[in-house]
Amino acid sequence: MGKSKNSDASFLLQGSILAIASFISRIVGLLYRMPLKAIIGKVGNDYYGTAFSIYNIILIISSYSIPLAVSKLVASRMGNGHVKDAYRVFKGALFFAIISGGTGGLLLYFGADFFTGTLLKTPLSAIALKILAPTLFVVAILGVFRGFFQGLNTMIPSAFSQVAEQILNAIVSIVAAYMLFSYGKNVGEMIGDPDNYAAAYGAAGGTIGTASGALLALVFMLFIYFAYRKRLKRRIKRDRHRGVESYGEIMSALLLTILPILLSTTVYSISTIVDQGVFKNIAFMQGYSAKQISEWWGVYSGQFIVLTNVPISIASSLAASSVPSLSKAFHARDYDGVNYQISLATRFIMVVSIPSAVGMAILGKPLNMLLFQDPDQTTMMIMLLGALSIVLFGLSTLTNGLLQGIDRMKTPVINAVISLIIHLVVLYVLMEVFHLHIYAVVIANNVYGLCVCILNDLALRRYSGAYVDLGKTYVIPTLASLIMGVAVYVVYKILMVAIDSNALASLVSICVGIAIYFIVLLMMKGLTEEELNRIPKGYLVVRFAKKFGLLHK
């Protein structure tokens, strides 16, 4: 079993590399949203968030599932030594990406006014949405290259391209938003609505960075591909197996893999669009002003979602890295390896997401004051009510990937649809009966995540027989997080009295919280030496922990 563990858990190392890159990218994304929000304001955040919610739907339909599908198909063929078939998957996926990405871009551009104005009652978001349209084509092709290298069991090209993409995105977004905000104000003064047009054009400027970053990432991946091409050709020549798959078979396998992934992710993204449509339409009928509604949604989409997506991105990275190796173990009927991977991945996500949720609940207001200069009480309540979503969506994202890895492709789709129906009923009741406005969206979002987690967990138990140690996976991280939470709260309050600096108090509290959490976690034996050694630079953590007597064999 020792050898199996070593080979089966390699996904954790690759997933950690991708998670670190994703985490850095999210942090960069979070940091640039500070000046961006200062430029375009809460209303601009609404326009920006609306454009991206529609863009994300079309992105998911056209290309979001491509990297995962390509990595799964390439990994299964490389595992059998069928290099020619793996390369055919790559070429077939490129053809598919050109068609789907191009179609998605055209739909987004020509349907922008209908999507933003008719459906979501935010017509000025069409400016930003039209700028985003060509990005779909670039991202579709980029996804094929990322999926190909992930299928070869290396996440490093994807990781570096993500970081480079986000850095350029941040720089261009801020500069373009500033320039177009001024231009929009001039346009608005001629029409008689300078504030809204300034916010709309500023939001559009922010989307230019997304297109620029994606293009840079594609150029980087092309460079890596051409550098690897000679080695790939040598591997293809050494492949002597007969019965090479036809492109018809490849496209069929690609579509059968993409479709279930596409449907499950589409349902989740549709829930965001539906939330916005239901929320804005009911809020308008209840007499709230357009400005108030825009500000509420701007805080939810431009602050709350941005903050919570930082830890959730780690789950996405681990899910992406787990699918190829889990699929390989499952098809080899290595059920011990399958169970070990599921257990280890789940524990890793909980170790990260539970303390993140506790920290977000306690420091939600200070973080919004620090990053967005927003001390509003409504914002604080959104953060407090929504912090649990970090755990729920982290786990649901991971379990979606795990189910796909054991070939239960339809199960996440069915579970997502059931959860969405329950979610919509809860949202409608909370808004119509209890008049909870934006809080209804946050609570209903938690209900959706909880339903997906429960249904996915039941499915994993049924189809894989995987057993998760409840104590190590959930109880120990929760206890360590609560102890951390008390310490963070006390430290923050003491520092605010002593130095009256929210920025310094927040940063020191976060550092203290991280240190206390991992000390308590190790003392409770929440992580073993073997598990720590599987993450990048984990040996440094092991060395430090042993030095202070926190880790024992």
N, C-alpha and C positions, 0 to 999 in steps of 0.2 A: 504493500500500500504506500510505502514511502516514496518509491519511484513514481507511482501514479500521482501522488500529491504534487511532486515536483513538476511533472509535466503538465498536469491539469491546471495547476494554479499559475502557469505562466501568463495566463490572461490577466491576472491581477497586476503583474508588473507592467504589461502593455497598457492595461486599463489605467494604471496609475500615471503613466507617462501622458496619456491622452487627457486624463482628469486634471493633471497639473497644468497642461496647456490650456484646457478649457477654463480652469479656474483663473489663470492669468488673463485670458481673454475676457472673461466676465468682469474681472476687477478693472481692466482697462475700459471695458464698456460702461461700467458703473462710474468710473472717474470722469469720463468724458460727458456723461449725462449731467454732471453737475454744472459745467459752463453752458451746456446746451439748454438745460432747463432755465438757467439764468437769462439766456438770450431769448428763448421763445415763450417762457412762462407756462402756467398750468394749462391755458387754453391751447397753446402750441403743442404741449405734450399730448393733449387730446387728439389733435390733428395727426401728430406723429404716430401715436398709438393706434389710431383708427386705420391709417394707411398700412401699418405693419400687420395689423390683425387680418386684413384682407390679403395682403402679400403672402403671409404665412400659410393661409388656406390654399392659395394657388400653388405656392412653393411645395407644399405637402403633396398635393395632387399630381404635380408635374415631376418633382424630382427628389423630394425629401427622403423617400424610402430607397433611393438608388444606392447610396453607400452601403447600407446594411445588407441589401439584397446581393449586391456584387460581392461583398466580403464573404458572405455565407456560401455563395456558389463557387467562388474562386478557392476558398479554403477547403471545401469538400473535394474538389477536383485535384488540388495540389496534395491533399492528404493521401490520395490514391496514386499519386505520381503522374497524373494526366495533365501535364503542363500545357500541351496543345489545346486541350479543352478549356483550361483556365484562361488562356489567352483569347480564345474565341468568345468566352463570356465577356471579357474586357471590350473586344471590338463590337460585339453585339450590343452591349450596354451603351457604348458611345453613340451608336446609331439611334438607339432608343432615346438617349438624353437630348440629342439634337432635335428630334421631332417633338418630344414632350416639353422641353425647355422653351423651344421656339413658339409652340402653340400656347403655352402658359403666358409667355411674355406678351403675345398679341392680344390674348383675352384680357389680361390685366390692363393694358394700355387703352384699348377701345371700350372696355367696360368700366373704366374708372369712375365716370360720372354716375353711372347707375348704382354701382356698389356703394359709393360713399354718400351720394345724395338721397337716392330712393330708399335704399335698405337701412342705412345707418344714420340718416339725418345729420350728416356732417359733410356737406358738399365741398367745402374748401379743402378737404383732405385729398381731393382728386389730383391736385397739383403734385403732392408728394408721391402719390400712387403711380402716376405716369412716369416719374423719374425712376421708380423702382422696377418698372416693367422689364427693361433689358437685362437686369440683374438675374432674372430667372434663367435665362439662357446660359449665362456664365456659370451659375451655381449648379445647374444640371450636369454640365460637362465636368466641373470641378469634383462633383460627387462621385463620378465614375473613377477618377484617378485616386481619390481618397479610399474608396471601397476596394479598389484593386490592391493597393499596398496594405490595407488592413487585412485583406484575405491572405496576403503573404506573411501575415503575423508580425508586421512592423507598423507601429503607430507613429513613429517619429516624423515621417513626411507630413502626415495629417496634423500632427501637433505643431510643428514649426509653421506650417501654412496658416493654421488658425491664429497663432499669435501675430504673425506678420499682417494677416488680413485685418485683425482688430486694431492694431496700432495705426495703420494707414487710415482705416475707417474713422478712428477717433480724431486724427489730425484734420482730415478733409471735412468731416462733419462739422466741427467747430468753426473752421474758417468759412465754409460755404454757408452755414446757418447765419453767421454774422453778416455776411455780404448780402444774402438774399432777404434777411429780415429788414435791412434798410431799404432794399429795392421794393419789397412788398409794402412797406409803409408809404413810400411815395406813390405806388399804384393805388393803395387804399385811400389816400388823401384825395385823389382825383375822383374816386367813386363815392367817397363819403363814409368809408369804414376802415380807417387806417390801422386800428388795433388788430382786428381779425385777419386782415390781409397780410400784415406784418408777421403775425404768428403762423399763418398758413405757408407763406414763402420761407420763413425761417425753418419750419418743419421739413419743407421740401429740401432745403439745403442740407439738413441732417441726413437725408436719405442718399445724397450724392456720395457720402462717405461709404455707405454700404456697397454701392456699385464699385467704387474704386478699390476697396479692400478685397472684394471677391475677385476682381480682375488680377490684382497682385498675387493672390493665393493661387490662381490658375496658372499664371506665368511660373511661379515657384514649382508647382507640381509638374509642369511640363519639363522644366529643367531637370528635376529628379528622375522623371521617367526616361528622358533621353540619356541621362547618365547611367541608368540601370539597363538600358535596352540591349547592349552587347551581352551582358550576363544572361538576360532573359532569352536571347536567341540561342545561346549555348545550351541552356536548359531545355529549350524546345527541341533542339537537334538530338539531345540525349533521350528524349521521350520516344520510346519504341512501341508503345502500346497500339493495338489496332482498334478499329471501330471508332474513329474520331467523330464526335457529335456534329450533326449538321447545324447550320445557323437557325433552321426552323426549330430544332429541338432546344437550342440555346435560348431563343427568344421565348419559347413556350415556358421553359423553366424560369426564365427571368420574370415573365409576367405573373406566373403562378406564385412566385416568391414576393414580388413587389406588391401585388394586389392586397393581400391580407395586412401587410405592414402599413400600406397606404390607408386602408380603411380604418385601422385602429388609431393612427395618428390624426387622420382627418376628423374623426369623431371628437377627439380632444380639442382640436383647434376650432371646430365648428361650435363647440360649447362656449368658447370665448366670443365668437361672433354673435351667437344667439344671446349670450349674457348681455352684450352691449345693446343689441336690438331690443330685447325685453326690458332691460333697465331704462334705456332712454325713452322708449315709447310710454311705458307706465309712468315714469317720473314726469314726463311732459303732461300727461293726463291728470296727474296729481297736483299740478300747478307750480312745480319748481321751474325756476328760470333757466333759460338755455345756458347762461354763463355758469350758474351753480352746477348744473348737470355736467358741463364740460370740465369744470374744475375737479369734481368728484372722480370722473373717469380718468382725467389726467393724472391724478394722484395714484389711482389704482393701477393703471397701465404703465405709467411713466416712472413711478417710484416704488410702489409695493412689489409689482411683478419683477422689476429690474433687480431689486434687492434679493428677493427670494430665489430668483433664477441662478444666483451665484452658487449656492450649495447644491441646488437641484442639478446643475450641469454636470456635477461629478457622477451622479447616477446615470445620466445619459452616456457619459464616456465609458463607464464600466459596463453598461448594457451593450454598447457597440462592440467592446472588446470581448465580451463573454460569448456572443452569438457564434462566431466561427469555431472557437475551441470547444464550446459546449455541444455544438452540432457534430463536431468530429468525434467527441467522446460518446455521444448518444448513438451515432450510427455504428460505432465500433462495439456497441453494447457494453461499454465500460460504465456500468451503473454506479459503481462506487465513485468513479471520477465525476460523473454527473452530479451526484448528491453532494460531493465535497465542494464542487464549484458553486452550486446553488447556495449552500450553507455559508461559504466564505464570502461570496459576493454580497449576500444579504447582511451579514455581520458588518462588513466594511462600510456599506451604505448607512446603516444605523449608527455606527460609531461617528460618522460625520454629520448626518442630518439631525439627529436628536439634539446634540448640543447647539447646533446652528439654530434650530427652532426655539430653544430656550433663550439663547442669546438675543435672537431677533425680537422675541416678546418683551424682554427686559430693556433692551437698548434701541427699540424701534423708534421712539421719539428722539433720543439723542442723535441717532444716525441720520434721521431725516433733517434734523437741525444742522448737522455737520455737512451733509452732502447736498441738500437741497434748500437750505435756509427756510425750512418749513416746520414751525413749532405747533401747527394747528392740532387741536384736540381730535378732530375727525381722523387725521392722518395717524395719530397715535393709536386710535381704536382699530383702524384698519390693520395696522401692523400686529396688534395684540391678538385680534380675532383670527388673522390669517397666518400666524406663525406656524401653526400645526400643519399647514399645507406643505411645508418643506419636507416633513417626514412622509406625509401621505403621497405626495407626487414623486419624491425620491424613490420610494418603495414601488409605487405603481409603474414608474418608468422602467425600473430594473426588472420587475416581474414580467412586464411585456416582452422585454428582450429575452429573458430566460425561457418563457413559453415558446417564443419563436425559435430559440436554440434547440428545443426538443421537438420541433416540427409541429407544434400546436398552433399553427398560423391563424386559424379562424377564431380561436378562443379569446384572444385579447379584443378582437372586434366585437364579438358578442357581449363580452363583459363591459366594454366601453359604451355600447348602445344602451344596455340595461341601466348602467350608471347615469348616463345622460338623461334618460327619461325621468329617473328619480330626482336628479339634480334640477331639472326644469320645473317639476312639481313643487319642490321645496322653494326654489327662487320665486315662483309666482305667488305662493302662499305668504312668504316673508314680506314681499313687496305690497301685495294687495291687502292682506289682513293685518299685518303688523307694521306696515309703513316703515320698513327699516332701510329704505333707499340703498346706498352703496354697501351698507353692512350686509344686506341680503345677498348681494353678489359674492362677498367674501365667505359667508357661512355656507352658501350653496356650493361654492367651489370646494370647500372642505368635505362636504357630503359626497360630492362626485369622487374625489380622491379616495375617501374611505371605502366607498362601494367597490371601486376598481381593485383596491388592495385586498379586500375580503374575497372577492370573486376570483382574482388571480391566485391568491394563496390556496384556496380550495382546489383550483385546477392543477396547480403545481404538485400538491400532495397526491392528487388522484393519478396524474399521468407520469410522475417521476418517482413517487414514493419518497421524495426528499424530506428529511427531518431537520428542522432548525432548532438549535438549542435556545429555548426561550430566555433562560437566565443570562447567557453570554450575549445573545443577540439584542434583547430588548431591555431586560431588567437592569443589568449592570450599567450600560450606557445612560439609561434614564436616571438612575441614582447618582452617577457621577455628574450628569448634566445639572441636576437639581442642586447639588452641592456647589457646583460651579456658578449656577445662577444666583444663589444667595451671596456668594463672594463678590460677583460682578456688581450686584446691586449695592452692596455695602461700600465697596471701593469707589464706585461712581459717586454715591452720595457724599462720602467723606471728601473726595477730591473737589467736588463742586462747592462744598462749604469752605475748603481750605484755599483753593486757587481760583474758583469761579470761572473756569474755562471749560466749556463743553467739549471742545476739540481734544484738549489734552486728557480730560477725564474719560472721554470715550475710548481713546486709543490705549491709554494705560489699562482701563478696565478690560478691554478685549484681550490684551497681552496677558494680564493676570488670569483671566478666565481660561485661556488656552492652556496655560501652564498648570493650573489647578486641575482642570479636566483630565489631562493626560496623566498627571501624577496619580489622581484618584482611580482612573481607569486601570492603570498598571497595577496599583496596589490591590484592586479587586480582581486581578487576573482576567481583565476584559480582553487583553491581547497577549498572545504568546510571542516568544522570541522568534519562532519559525515564521509566524505571520508578519511580524515587523520586518523581517529580512526580505520579504517578497516585494516590498515597496521600494521605489528608488531612494537611495541613501538611507535605507532603513537600518543599516548596520551602525550608523552614527547614533540613532535613537537608542538602539540596543546597548551600545557602549556607554552612553550617558546614563541610561536607566540602571545598568549594572553597577556603575560607579557609585550611585546613590542608594543602592539596595532596593530598587523598585521592581526589578525583574529577576525572576529565578527560573531555572530550568524545570 
